[in-house]
Amino acid sequence: MSPKKPVDSLGCLCLEAVTQITLFSVKVARIKEIKRYLSEAPQKIREDIFAKVVTSSTTNSHDKWIMYEVFQYTFPWLDCRNVSKAYHQMFLERAKNLLHLNLKGSSINERSLIDALKKLDHLKSLAIPSLASDQTLEEVSKLRHLVLLDISGVNSFTSAGLRLLKITHLEILIIGLERCPNVTSSDDQDIMTEVVTNLPSLREVRTYSYMGDVVLKLQGPTNLEAISIQILDSNVAQSIARKCPRLKKLSMLDPPSCQLQMLQNLKRLRSLRVENLELQYARVNFDSSMRALETLKLARVKGIEVADAAVSLPNLEVLELIECDVPKDLVLSILKGCRRLRRVAMSNDVGLTDKDLLSICKGDSLKNLEQLWLTRARHLSSDSVVLLMNHCDKLVLIGTLNGWNVEKVETNYLSWKKSPQ
């Protein structure tokens, strides 16, 4: 039977109690007294208390600032989305020993950001979407321990600023040149080619969809494991197979249907995402060349075919079909044949019935299922919910039942049955 909702551990309950006592003390006691109260607490406990305080939606930014002062500004991470904009500069100016900094949504000025980066030379991750300029990137290039950099959004940097990025250990780059007014569309692929060449440890490029052309221009092999592309012709596919021998994750947006057969050259793929594809004379056919695939995410794709899921996709763990024209037989084949499935999500009603699920659950199928999201399943009733709860030993979540043939009173009963008794 699927696991019941776990009871919070004694450690979690104690942490919650101490956090509430501390927050109450902020309102009635002096900072020195609170510091003395927490002075002998292990650093891990102090970090856990601060994490609960700063991420709390019921604690105001002023109290969070006092707690930041109590803990002497020495926490390894700071996410400005958790405090109001009026406090962003105060938090950043006092920050010490930061390893992870996220300024998404902040309006902090360039000078303050640069001054802060000069003091935070041990940063491992930095998110400054819509805040990056050439001067900022010059300072970022000095962060020798940086592993993740987010400079997506509308930025003011130029091609010259991007050329400064020569960080030996950087592995993940999140960038969107389409929205950067100072980088022309005719130059962005050449610039990205230089950027990739200057980052020898780069594994993943996110939110940039033209990596196929970039890989074509690269001179030698790379460490890239995840990219997004829009064009996949034979030259691009062969180039990716040759220059990205470690490629595991591929995202394709609006690909021409005639080019999908080139996927057979990418035999190491573990994750594939395809968006916006209507097939007329071609079909998405997953044959034995895709046996390593573990994650398959398709959005607005029509004409999908899998001859034998157990043979074609034996390692599939995650399946997402969003607004896809998918026949019921295909879904049944995948649910029955892919024994490692952990997550299944479908937005369209494919006509699954209680009888279909009963047939699937008679064997060992879906034994590893942890999450099931069927937005519309008008022929599935509460009987199927109970069946899945009893059959799927690892099931922890069944998504919204609003699109199922399940009454609200039945949903309440099932929720009670799933909770700890």
N, C-alpha and C positions, 0 to 999 in steps of 0.2 A: 504494500500500500504506500501511496505517496507520503513523504514525511510531514508530520504535523508542524504547525508554526512553532519554532523553537522559543523556549523561555529565555529571557535575558540572563546572562551569567551574573554571579554575585559581584564580580569585578565591575561589570557595566553598571549595575545598580548602585554600587558604592561610588563610582565615578560621577554618576548623575547627582547623587545626594551631595557630594562635596562641591560640585559645580554650582548647585543651587545655593548652598551655604555661602560660597564665595561671592556669587552675584548679589546676594542679600547684604553681605558685608560691604560691598562697594557703595551701597546707598547709605549705610549708617556708620561705617568705621573709617578711620584714617588709613591712607595708603601704607604707612609704615607698619601698622598693625596687621594688615593683610599680608604684607611681605614677610613679616615674622611668622605668621601662621603657615605660610607655604614654603618657607625657607628650607626646611628639611625634607620636603617632598622630592622624590627622584625626578630627574629631568623628564623621563618618559611620562610620568603622571602629570607634570606641569604642562607638557606639550598637549596631552590629551584634554586637560581642563581648558586650555586656551582654545584648542580646536573646537570644542563644543560651544564655547562662548562666542567665538567670532563667526561661526556658521549659523548661530541661532537666529531665527527670523523674529523672535520675540524680544531680543535684547537690542537696545538702541546703540547707535554708534558712539555716543559719549561714554557709556559703560564699557564698551569694547575698548575704547582708547585708554580708559583707566586700567583695565586689565592688561593691556599692552604695556603700560608703564610699570605695573606691578611686576610683570615678568621681565622687565628691563630690556625689552625690544630684541630679545635674542632667539626668536623662533625661526626655524629653517624655511618657512614658507609664508607668503603673503598674497592673498587674493583680494584685490580691491573691490570686487563685485559684492563682497560681504559687508562693506561699510559705505556710508553715503559719500558723495563726491567731495563734500566739504572737509572730509578727514583724510582724503587720499594723500595729500602732500605731507601732512603731519606724520602719518604712518611711514611713508617712504623715507622721509628725512631722518627718522630715528632708527630705521631698520638696521640690525646687525646680524652678521653671519647668515644671511639669507642664502638658501640653495635654490628656491623656487619662487619666482615673482610673476604674477599675472596682473597686468594693468588693463585688461579688456574693459572697455566702457569708461575708462578714466579720461579726464581732460587736463591732466597734469602738463605743465609747460615743458618745453624742450630742455631748458637750462637745468631745471630741477631733476629731470630724468637723467641727463648726462652726469650731473654731480653725484647722483645716487649710484649709477653704474660704476663710477670710479672707485667707490668704496666696497662694492659687492663683487669682488674679483673671484669668488668661489661659486658663483651662480651655475646651476646645472640646467635650469629651464627658465626661459624668459619669453613672456607673451606681451608684445607691445603693438597689437593691431591698430592701425590708423594713427600711430604715434611715431613711426620711424622716418627719420630724415638722414641725409648723408652724414651729418655730424654725429647723430645717434649711432649709425652703423659703424662709424669709425671707432667709437668707444666699445660697441658690441664685439668688434673684431679682436679686442684685447682680452676677452673673457675666455681663457684657455680651457676651462673645464665645462663649457657649455655643450649640452647634448641636444637640447630642443630649443628652437627659435621660431616664434610666431610673429611674422611681419605681414600678415594678411590685412585686408581692408584697404581704405583709401589713404595712401601714404605720399609723402612729398619727396622721397628719395629718388635719385636718378641712377642711371646705369653706372656712373662713376662710384656711387655709394655701394652698389651691389658688388662691384669688383673688389671692394675692401674686405669682403667676407672670406677670410682664409682661416677657418677654425678647425684645427686638426681633429678634434673629437666630436664635432657636430654630427648627429645621426638623423635628426628629423627637422625638416624645414617646411614651414607652413607659409605659403606666399601666394598672392594673387595679383599678378602684374596687370591683369585686364583692367583694374580699377586705379592704376597708378598713372596720373596724367603726365608725369615727367619721363615715363618709359614708353616709347612708341611701339605700336604693335608690330612694326617691321623689324624692330631690334630685339624684342623680348626673347626670342628663341636663341639668338646668338649670345645674349647676356646670360640666359639660364645655362647654356652650354659651358660658359666660363665659370659660372657659380658652381656647377656640379664638379667640374674639373678641380676647382680650388678647395673642395670639401671632400677629402679622400675617404672619410668614414661615413659619408652620407648613405643612409639606408632607405629613407622615405621622403618623398616630396608630396605635400598635400595641397589641395585647392589650386593646382595649376594643371590644366587639362591638355597641354601640348607637349608632353614629355616624349611622345613618339618621335617627333621631329628633332628634339634635343638629343635623344639617344643616337639618331642617325648621324649627327654631327660629331659625336664623341669619338676620340681617337682610339681609346682602348677600353678594356673591361672595367666595370664599376662594381660597387658593393650594393647597388640599389636593390631593394626587396619589395618596394611598393610604389607604384606610379599610376597616373591617370592619363589617358590618351583619348583622342577623338578620331584619329585615322589609323587603321591597321591594315596596310597593304602588305604585300609579300616582302618588300624591302624593309619596312618597319619591323615586321614580325621576325624576320631573320636577324635584323640588327639587334633587337631586344634579346633574342635567344642567345646571340653571340656575346653581346656586351653586358648583359644583365643575367649572368648565370645563376644568381641567387634570387631572382624574382619570384615572389610568393603571392603578391597581391596586385591585382590589376583592375582598374575602374575604367569603363568605356562609356562615353556620353555621345549619343546620336551617331553610332557607328553605321556605315553602309552595310547592308545585309550581306552583300557579296564578299565581304572581307572577313566574315566570321570564321570561315574555315581555316584562317591563318592561326587560330588559337591552338591548333594541333602541334605547332612548333614550340609552344610554351609548356613543356611537359612537367615543370616543377611547380606550376601554379597551385596555391592552396586556397586562394580567395579570388572570386570573380564577381564583379558588379557591372551590370549593363543597364543603361537607361535609354528610353525612347527608341524603340526599334519595331518597325512594322514589316513583317516578312511577307512577301508575295510569291516570289519564285525560289526563295531559299528558305532553309529551316535551321533553327538552332538545334544542332544534333550533337549530343555529348557522347562521344565514343570512348574507346579504351584509352585514348591519349589523355583524357581528363580524369583518370582514376585517382590522382593525388588530391583532387579538389575536396576541400573541407567546408568552404563557405560559398554559397551561391545566392546572390542577391540580384533579382531582376525587377525592374520598374518600367511599366508601360511597354512591355514586350509581347508581341503576338507571334504565334507559330512555333512554339517550343515543342521539342520532341525528345524523348528518352526511350530508346528501344528496350533496354533492360536495366532498371535502376541499380539492381544488385551488382551487375557487372560494370556498368558505366560509371557509377558514383558510389563505390563501396565505402569510401571514407567520409562521405558527406555528413556534417554535423549541424550546419546552420542553413536553413532554407527560408528565403524571404521572396514572396511573389506579390508585388504591389501593383494593382491595376493591370494585371496580366491576363491575357486570353489563354486560359489553361484548361484543357479537357480533364474531366473527372478521372478518366483511366490513368492519366499521367500522375495525378496526385496520389491515387491508390498505389500505383507502382512504386513511387518514392517512399510513401509511408510504410509499405510492406518490405521493400527491398533494402532500404538504407538503414541498417541496424544501429548506426552510431548517432542518429539524429538526436540533438540536444535542444534545438530551438526551431520551431516552425511558425511562420507568420504569413498569412494570406489575407488580402483585402477583399477579393471577389468571392462570391458564393459559387462553388463548383458543384454543388448538389450532393455533398456528403450526407449520408443518413446514419441513424443509429445502427442499422444493420451492417453498414460498411465498416464502422469502427469496431463493431463486435467481431467481424471477420478478421480485421487487422490484429486485434488483441488476442486472438486465439493462439497465436504463436509467440515468438520472442520479439516481435517488432515493437518499437517504441519503448523498450525497456530502459533506454538511456534518456528519454525525453524529460527535459526540465521546464521548458516554457512552450505554451501553445497559444497562439493568437489567431483566431479566426473571426475577423470583423463581421462577416455576414455568413451565417450558417443556419438558414431557416428550417432545415430539416433535422437538426440536431437538438435533442431535448436534454432534460436533466439526467436521463438514464445514461447518456454518453459521458456526462461529467462524472457521475459516480463510477462508471466503468473505468475511465481514465485514472481516477484517484486510486482505485483498487489495483489496476494493472501496472501503472507506471511508477516504479519504486522511487524514482528520483524527481518526480514532478513537483514543482514548487509554485507554479503560476499558470493559471488559465486566464487569458486576457478577457476583455469585456464580453459579457454574455448578452448584451443588448440586442445583438443581431441574431441570437439563437432563439429557438422555440422554447424559451425558459421564462416562466412567470417570476415576478419580483419576489413573491413569497418563497418560491423554490430557491432563488438566489440567496435569500437571507438564511434559509435552512442549510444550504450547502456551505455558506460562510461559517455558520456555527459549527457544523460538522468538521470543518477543516481546522478550526481553532483548538488550542489545548483543552483537554477535558480535566 
